Amino acid sequence: MVLGFQHIRRFTIVSITGTSCWLNCRFCRARFLKTMPRVERGDLYNTLRKLAQRGVRGVLVSGGFTRDARLPLTLEDVEELKKAKKDFNLLISLHLGLEDRVDVLEALKDAIDIVDFEYTESPYIALWTRRLSANDLHRYKLALERMLDVGLHVVPHVFLWHPLRLAEELEDELRTLRDYGLDEVTLLVYMGRITPSLERLRLLLEKARRVFDGKLYLGCMRPMVVRKYFDLVAVREGLVERIAVPSPRLVRETSMELYDACCSIPDNQLYQFKVGEAGAALE
């Protein structure tokens, strides 16, 4: 059965940089940060405490990235995360960016449950979309290797479709992730002026299914038209194991189980986020 995921009450997102982002990727330009509650510097623990008191069980800690594509996370922030996780039994995931500092990664082992990590091998995505330099492309593999070396649970996010990315690059990325021993990938669809045809998406998703023998998740970054028309195809043809932000119609027509969380949470934590009446919860 395909599982559906949507933030309702038990899971939320916070930004440790407010609406500030120094990288300003082309697909976001910090506009998504405007929807996230701001965490003041030094107040991360108290913010998580208040959320836990309201019944929140899981939090995605995010924010704007620095010019070198990292979340500006300090060791003091990590200690606050660690204490909050222990005191409030929170599930914590992190948008970390291209973090390769071993001391920070080591410290995070006891502070978080998941790293949601966007991965690419495409020069176009790194240079044009992310606005990085040509010398930064290798840092995706470097950061991923170091995260895995210290034992972090990494859920890579890759673009299923991007207007400037070749289909062969998608295959290469999935093979790389498979060879690293990863068994789950979240797939994204670029949101911009150009929208792919549904047939194109279906062919790409079938290709991804053949190349990657682990679990595939359809992530929350995808255009509304994709969500409206393509999601049902992906679910009915058994091309994904999880889907973020499913429509009420999709939930009803597929008898989908719904979870109040990000789609990357571990299987052994699902019980905390199960929604009773899935269809009604999305109305």
C-alpha positions as MATLAB code, in Angstrom:
seq = 'MVLGFQHIRRFTIVSITGTSCWLNCRFCRARFLKTMPRVERGDLYNTLRKLAQRGVRGVLVSGGFTRDARLPLTLEDVEELKKAKKDFNLLISLHLGLEDRVDVLEALKDAIDIVDFEYTESPYIALWTRRLSANDLHRYKLALERMLDVGLHVVPHVFLWHPLRLAEELEDELRTLRDYGLDEVTLLVYMGRITPSLERLRLLLEKARRVFDGKLYLGCMRPMVVRKYFDLVAVREGLVERIAVPSPRLVRETSMELYDACCSIPDNQLYQFKVGEAGAALE';
ca = [
       0.000    0.000    0.000;
       1.206    3.504   -0.846;
       1.455    5.809    2.174;
       0.462    9.485    2.086;
       2.084   12.270    4.108;
       0.950   15.782    4.964;
       1.689   18.187    7.803;
      -1.477   18.688    9.839;
      -0.828   18.999   13.595;
       1.831   16.565   14.743;
       4.636   17.637   12.412;
       5.869   21.109   11.525;
       8.784   23.056   10.024;
      10.844   25.851   11.560;
      13.473   28.155   10.072;
      16.583   29.021   12.053;
      17.283   31.953    9.701;
      13.813   33.452    9.465;
      13.239   34.609    5.887;
      16.936   35.184    5.187;
      18.749   33.089    2.585;
      22.147   33.974    1.183;
      22.155   31.380   -1.585;
      18.822   32.395   -3.156;
      18.278   29.363   -5.379;
      16.248   30.160   -8.470;
      13.301   27.906   -7.684;
      12.744   29.331   -4.194;
      14.400   32.748   -3.687;
      13.501   32.406    0.014;
       9.740   32.510   -0.575;
       9.187   29.108    1.073;
      10.885   30.408    4.213;
       8.064   32.920    4.665;
       5.720   30.063    5.578;
       7.985   28.764    8.364;
       7.970   29.987   11.975;
      11.205   31.836   12.765;
      13.543   30.592   15.477;
      15.672   33.275   17.098;
      19.339   32.480   17.642;
      19.758   30.753   20.997;
      16.033   30.015   21.298;
      15.875   26.702   19.451;
      15.345   24.596   22.567;
      12.547   26.822   23.873;
      10.845   26.856   20.477;
      10.873   23.066   20.317;
       9.624   22.874   23.907;
       6.620   25.061   23.063;
       5.864   23.000   19.974;
       6.009   19.767   21.977;
       3.623   21.251   24.540;
       1.166   21.886   21.685;
       1.252   18.228   20.692;
       3.888   18.379   17.965;
       5.826   15.106   17.712;
       8.146   15.841   14.812;
       9.956   18.883   13.430;
      11.866   19.620   10.247;
      14.563   22.158   11.090;
      15.275   24.203    7.994;
      16.271   27.711    6.969;
      18.160   29.679    4.381;
      21.554   28.502    3.166;
      24.854   30.349    3.222;
      26.646   31.145   -0.024;
      28.470   27.813    0.267;
      25.114   25.995    0.481;
      25.068   25.065    4.164;
      22.449   25.602    6.817;
      24.214   27.987    9.254;
      24.053   25.510   12.108;
      26.410   25.936   15.058;
      27.558   23.368   17.593;
      25.473   25.293   20.130;
      22.413   24.723   17.929;
      23.243   21.027   17.785;
      23.376   20.839   21.579;
      19.945   22.485   21.781;
      18.588   19.945   19.301;
      20.097   17.092   21.278;
      18.605   18.318   24.543;
      15.179   18.937   22.990;
      15.122   15.500   21.391;
      15.925   13.863   24.710;
      13.599   15.973   26.858;
      10.553   15.998   24.554;
      10.999   12.750   22.598;
      10.774   14.605   19.293;
      11.530   13.188   15.880;
      13.860   15.722   14.266;
      14.808   15.978   10.619;
      17.187   18.511    9.154;
      17.726   20.363    5.884;
      21.486   20.465    6.242;
      22.750   21.417    2.800;
      26.327   20.647    1.776;
      27.583   20.216    5.321;
      30.877   18.319    5.381;
      32.390   19.432    8.698;
      33.022   16.172   10.497;
      32.744   17.682   13.994;
      29.261   19.017   13.227;
      28.153   15.772   11.598;
      29.482   13.683   14.483;
      27.651   15.886   16.969;
      24.396   15.497   15.037;
      24.277   11.711   15.483;
      22.473   11.978   18.823;
      20.546   15.127   17.929;
      18.513   14.226   14.837;
      16.788   11.292   13.171;
      16.988   12.203    9.476;
      18.969   14.364    7.088;
      16.859   15.415    4.095;
      19.622   15.940    1.560;
      19.214   17.254   -1.973;
      21.664   15.406   -4.206;
      22.689   16.096   -7.785;
      25.418   15.301  -10.274;
      24.097   17.821  -12.798;
      26.290   20.878  -13.458;
      23.186   22.770  -14.591;
      21.359   22.210  -11.325;
      24.406   23.076   -9.234;
      25.368   26.155  -11.238;
      22.098   27.498  -12.599;
      19.474   26.386  -10.089;
      21.551   26.415   -6.915;
      23.758   29.314   -8.061;
      26.949   27.548   -6.977;
      30.330   27.568   -8.690;
      31.712   24.854  -10.962;
      34.062   23.815   -8.150;
      31.126   22.995   -5.873;
      29.648   20.056   -7.770;
      31.972   17.520   -6.133;
      30.808   18.688   -2.709;
      27.512   16.834   -3.089;
      29.316   13.499   -3.017;
      31.759   14.682   -0.367;
      28.993   15.821    1.984;
      26.976   12.652    1.406;
      29.978   10.408    2.045;
      30.835   12.170    5.289;
      27.237   12.056    6.514;
      27.102    8.335    5.846;
      30.554    7.735    7.332;
      29.469    9.121   10.709;
      26.277    7.060   10.651;
      23.596    9.650    9.887;
      20.314    8.489    8.348;
      20.277   10.308    5.013;
      17.242   10.452    2.734;
      18.477   11.899   -0.577;
      16.211   14.117   -2.675;
      16.782   14.199   -6.427;
      14.928   15.865   -9.271;
      12.826   13.379  -11.193;
      12.456   16.146  -13.763;
      14.285   19.426  -14.256;
      14.186   21.458  -17.502;
      17.989   21.615  -17.706;
      18.796   18.069  -16.632;
      19.273   15.057  -18.895;
      17.457   11.786  -18.230;
      20.851   10.061  -18.186;
      21.868   12.240  -15.241;
      18.858   11.009  -13.273;
      19.973    7.435  -13.914;
      23.544    8.251  -12.876;
      22.367    9.882   -9.655;
      20.170    6.939   -8.726;
      22.958    4.456   -9.465;
      25.342    6.466   -7.292;
      22.879    6.495   -4.408;
      22.234    2.777   -4.847;
      25.972    2.085   -4.819;
      26.303    4.020   -1.555;
      23.901    1.484   -0.066;
      20.945    3.841    0.234;
      17.542    2.210   -0.059;
      15.174    5.192   -0.273;
      15.043    8.309   -2.450;
      12.617   11.229   -2.540;
      11.849   12.454   -6.058;
      11.115   16.110   -6.844;
       9.618   17.857   -9.867;
      11.033   21.293  -10.601;
       8.539   24.129  -10.167;
       9.050   26.856  -12.757;
       7.638   28.328  -15.938;
       7.907   25.045  -17.829;
       5.891   22.013  -16.751;
       6.679   18.513  -18.045;
       4.082   16.419  -19.818;
       2.491   13.699  -17.743;
       3.765   11.094  -20.192;
       7.312   12.405  -19.767;
       7.005   12.118  -16.001;
       5.620    8.606  -16.256;
       8.528    7.489  -18.439;
      11.062    9.063  -16.074;
       9.443    7.465  -13.046;
       9.396    4.069  -14.747;
      13.089    4.540  -15.545;
      13.803    5.453  -11.917;
      11.934    2.345  -10.792;
      14.097    0.140  -13.029;
      17.396    1.715  -11.974;
      16.780    2.058   -8.235;
      15.637   -1.067   -6.432;
      14.894    0.672   -3.145;
      11.862    2.711   -2.098;
      10.816    5.781   -4.086;
       8.900    8.686   -2.568;
       7.173   11.466   -4.508;
       8.123   14.581   -2.545;
       6.203   17.757   -1.822;
       8.088   19.816   -4.433;
       5.993   19.301   -7.543;
       3.652   21.612   -9.486;
      -0.062   21.593   -8.741;
      -0.887   20.218  -12.188;
       1.416   17.272  -11.490;
      -0.228   16.701   -8.141;
      -3.685   16.884   -9.691;
      -3.207   14.586  -12.678;
      -0.008   12.549  -12.295;
      -0.189   11.387   -8.696;
      -2.986    8.915   -9.356;
      -0.992    7.339  -12.191;
       2.097    6.997   -9.993;
       0.109    5.364   -7.216;
      -2.073    3.062   -9.317;
       0.880    1.783  -11.336;
       2.835    1.047   -8.164;
       5.718    3.353   -9.068;
       6.155    4.900   -5.599;
       5.935    3.701   -1.999;
       5.117    7.084   -0.471;
       3.663   10.373   -1.647;
       3.737   13.788    0.032;
       0.718   16.110    0.090;
      -1.770   13.822   -1.661;
      -5.061   15.332   -2.772;
      -8.257   14.359   -0.917;
      -9.433   12.640   -4.109;
      -6.277   10.532   -4.278;
      -6.646    9.478   -0.657;
     -10.287    8.499   -1.150;
      -9.847    6.671   -4.448;
      -6.869    4.611   -3.299;
      -7.789    3.969    0.361;
      -4.413    5.458    1.206;
      -3.082    5.466    4.750;
      -2.250    9.030    5.779;
       0.489   10.200    8.132;
       0.857   13.649    9.671;
       4.566   14.049    8.899;
       7.252   14.458    6.254;
       7.438   11.560    3.813;
      11.003   10.698    4.865;
      10.324    9.590    8.448;
      11.570    6.084    9.339;
       9.203    3.114    9.249;
       9.660    2.500   12.967;
       8.316    5.985   13.758;
       5.190    5.851   11.588;
       2.951    4.816   14.480;
       3.364    8.254   16.088;
       1.956   10.054   13.057;
      -0.866    7.824   11.770;
      -4.039    9.760   10.963;
      -7.315    8.040   11.800;
      -9.728    9.282    9.122;
      -7.339   10.063    6.282;
      -9.830   11.425    3.772;
     -11.567   13.622    6.328;
      -8.244   15.003    7.558;
      -7.497   16.491    4.153;
     -10.870   18.116    3.535;
];
